[in-house]
Amino acid sequence: MSDRTNTAPNDLRAFWMPFTANRQFKNAPRMLASADKMHYTTTDGRQILDGVAGLWCVNAGHNQPRIVEAIRQQVGELDYAPAFQMGHPKAFELANRLVDMAPQHIEHAFFTNSGSESVDTALKIAIAYHRARGEGTRTRLIGRERGYHGVNFGGISVGGIVTNRKHFGTMLGGVDHLPHTHLPDLNSYTKGQPEHGAHLADELERIVALHDPSTIAAVIVEPVAGSTGVLIPPKGYLEKLREITTKHGILLIFDEVITGFGRLGAPFASDYYGVKPDMMTTAKGLTNGVIPMGAVLTTAEIYDAFMTGPDNMIELFHGYTYSGNPIASAAGLATLETYKEEGIFENAAEMAPYWEEALHSLKGLPNVIDIRNTGLIGGVELQPIEGAPTKRAFGKFLKAYEKGIFVRTTGDTIAMSPPLIINKEQIDQLIGTLAEVLKDED
Ligand SMILES: Cc1ncc(COP(=O)(O)O)c(C=O)c1O
């Protein structure tokens, strides 16, 4: 039993922080008090320029009036409604607006509360879809090395980030992985899509031959891999994955949790790259990060495969207490409206070339070994300190925070994904401050 007698109001002990070095943080906390547009304000009153859109989610910038007002109104009108065998108008309206925004072949939305839930939902739908069509042997799932698909058991099974997997036992059976697409000897300092690496999609043919197509349900990849340190798809790679999956009757799932809602200057990466997946997993930017919500977007072919049997029967035995929650739905509707009315995706597309040039100006600074970018995403990879992986990048993150900018590190890569409302002066401030931090040889 813990000793509760000395628990002060601001005691930091109880909160077991996610994906955080708890002891380091609690010794030197970085506390945020408020946020507006491109900035956080810390509890000690400092302004911090947000270079990560919170956590790749606040695409329209902080404190957007439409979203704030929509939530205020909704909570006083209908605070909660169950989504099982009951409905409320805003969830249906949001599904329609989402489908309108998605590529044309996408016609349905299944609501979740996070990216991890979207991924596990999509994997389950894939397996159940094949079963519903009489191909119940298709149960295998193919992910990719270095992939990140959230933290639930399905997601870490198809994911390929070793630290997220190795502590948690055997995970799902019947999973295989494509090779990752990072080819530093051939592609370093590429602006946008690398030239080399499309051939890595051919590995799918080898995996399919090994297991036989009749056992494989789906392939899931991030169109742009973020959490592993920003890996941009090589030219032709996603197209090849689409070609091979179609040939073998395998569903292709794009995990668009970070690429969805304008990150590349188009609504989704599928639009940007012109490749049509069968399902897309989304979350984060769906509500501008304000309220947890995710959605799996699917084709009519997938949805229709379930709409058989007696019509009083539940077709998919899956869902969450908060699927399509009214407040999240109201936030989602206001967010999509904000993206449209404020021209947020257009600004991302307009800023992307300036972002690219600014980012690549960091080439040549001490310990920088690669720079990668697309849309408003940037990765700056650093030479790890020998025997202490991640330490160099984390040190830079701390220094950057002291100097008033918020970046993120993953391994020894500094990853940035600012709110899509960023302007040129703010790009200069973000990259200029990062340059100062990188100039120190430590
Ligand atoms: C591609 C991808 N999928 C899934 C997730 C998981 O999302 P969540 O943290 O909302 O569960 C993330 C989170 O960063 C992500 O980047």
The ligand as a Tripos MOL2 file, in Angstrom:
@<TRIPOS>MOLECULE
LIG
   16    16     1     0     0
SMALL
NO_CHARGES

@<TRIPOS>ATOM
      1 C1          0.1180    5.8460  -37.9870 C.3       1 LIG1
      2 C2         -0.4550    5.7840  -36.6120 C.ar      1 LIG1
      3 N1         -1.3640    4.8480  -36.3060 N.ar      1 LIG1
      4 C3         -1.9210    4.7620  -35.0910 C.ar      1 LIG1
      5 C4         -1.5590    5.6430  -34.1010 C.ar      1 LIG1
      6 C5         -2.1600    5.4970  -32.7410 C.3       1 LIG1
      7 O1         -3.0130    6.5180  -32.4360 O.3       1 LIG1
      8 P1         -3.5200    6.7280  -30.9140 P.3       1 LIG1
      9 O2         -2.3340    7.2020  -30.1430 O.co2     1 LIG1
     10 O3         -4.6020    7.7530  -31.0720 O.co2     1 LIG1
     11 O4         -4.0370    5.4260  -30.4460 O.co2     1 LIG1
     12 C6         -0.6280    6.6360  -34.3620 C.ar      1 LIG1
     13 C7         -0.2280    7.5910  -33.3150 C.2       1 LIG1
     14 O5          0.6830    8.3570  -33.4520 O.2       1 LIG1
     15 C8         -0.0410    6.7120  -35.6510 C.ar      1 LIG1
     16 O6          0.9070    7.6100  -35.9390 O.3       1 LIG1
@<TRIPOS>BOND
     1     1     2 1
     2     2     3 ar
     3     2    15 ar
     4     3     4 ar
     5     4     5 ar
     6     5     6 1
     7     5    12 ar
     8     6     7 1
     9     7     8 1
    10     8     9 2
    11     8    10 1
    12     8    11 1
    13    12    13 1
    14    12    15 ar
    15    13    14 2
    16    15    16 1
@<TRIPOS>SUBSTRUCTURE
     1 LIG1         1 GROUP 0 **** ****
